[in-house]
């Protein structure tokens, strides 16, 4: 790290503290040449995530947009929507993929909702899968019920 006072490139770290958002570290450093102290901040470099829409269009991953959809599905339900979105965003970042399809993203949300709360899952699925009529909706409910019964047997 280059000293802002003398330009010397060697310094030692005196103190390190994580920042409240936990996405950067604040470091106090001391120049080994002039002994001046200065502060640096280190942040994790994240890969921007591109969402490929069903129509082929592309847009940057929008956490707020995903959270809004999950909040609607989990309204008045015992599901922590923010934690669910955090988990999905973390998985996307850790996958180190530059692109994810909107279909994959929707399936991730439905899988996590199904594990946490069936009502929230059905709410989200009804919008995401664009149920055309009550028969489609009932078929999804029957499938969910069969899956839950088979889980209870094992």
N, C-alpha and C positions, 0 to 999 in steps of 0.2 A: 504494500500500500504506500503510495507516494505521500510524503509529508506536505501539507498545504503551506507550511512556513518556509522550509528550506529546499523541498523537492527531493530529499533523500528517500530512497525506495525501501529501506528496511525500518520496521517498527515492531514493537512487541505489544501484545494484547494485555491490558491491565484488568479489564472487567468486561464480561459479556452478560447480556440480559435479553431474554425473549421479549418481544413486543406483545402488547395485550391481544392483538389479533392472531398471534402465533404463526404469522407468515413471514416474519423477519426477526433479525437479531441486531440489537444495538451493541456496538463494541467501543470501548474507550481504549485508545492506543497511545503509545508514547514513541516518538521518533528516537531512533538509536543514535542519531547524530546531534540534534539540537535539544533533545529532551522535552520538546513541546508536546502537549497532549492534544489529541483531537478525537472526534467521534466519527465512526462509520456505521453504516447500516447495510446488512446483507439480507437479500431477499431470495426466495426460491424462484427460479426461473420456471414458469409454467408454459406448457405448450397450449396455444389457443385451440379450442375444440370447435370444429365446424360441424354443424348439423346438416345432413343432406335430406331435404324434404322429399315427400312422395312424388312431387312433380319434377324432381331433379334440381330444383333451386337449392342454393346453399346460404346459410346464415351462421353467424357466431352463436355458440351456445349461450343462452340467456337464462341464468339461474332464476331470475325473478319470474320469468314466464313459466318455467317448470314448477316453481313453488306455488304460483297462483293456481295452476291446474290441480296440484296435489292438495292445496288448502280447500278447494271447492269439494273435492272428493272426500276429504277427512273432516269436513265441518261437523261439529258436535259429536265427533267420534274420538275414542281414546288413542289417537295416533299422533305422534310428534312429527308433523310434516317437515319441519326444518331439519330434524335429524335424518329423515329419510332422504331429503334432497342433498344434504351434506354427504351422505353415504354414496349416493349415485355420482355426485360430482367428484368425489375422491376416487371412486372406481374408474371413472373416465380419465382422470389425470394420471392415475397409476398405470393404466393400460398403455399410455404413451402413443395412442393413436391420434392422428390429426383429425380424422373424420369419424362420425358415427351417424347412422341413419336415424331418422325420426322413428322408424319402426322399432329399431333396437332400443332406443331410448324409452319408448312407450312400453315395450315388453319388460324392460328393467323395472319401471315404475309398477306395472301390474304384478310382477313377481313379488316385489317387496311389500306391496299392499296386501296381496293374498296371504303372505306369511303373517301379517300383523292384524288385519281386520277385514273380514269378508264383505261387510257392507261398503266400506271405502273402496274395496277392490271392484265391486259391482258398479258403484257409482262412476269410478274412473273408466272402467271397461265400456260402460254404456255410451260414453262420449267418445272415447278413443276408437272403439271398434265401430262406431256409427251404427248402432242397432237401428234397423229400418222399421221394425214392427215389434209387437209384443211377443210373437213367437220366437224371434231371435233372442230376445231378452230372457224368455223362459228357458230356452235351450242352454244359455250360458249359466243360468241358475241351476239347472239340472246337472250340468257338467261339474260345477263347483260342489254341489251336494254329493255327487258320486266320489269326487276326489277327497272330500272331507271324511266320508264314511270309510273309504279304503285306508286313510291315514289312521283312523281310530282302531281299525282291525289289526294294524301292525304295531 
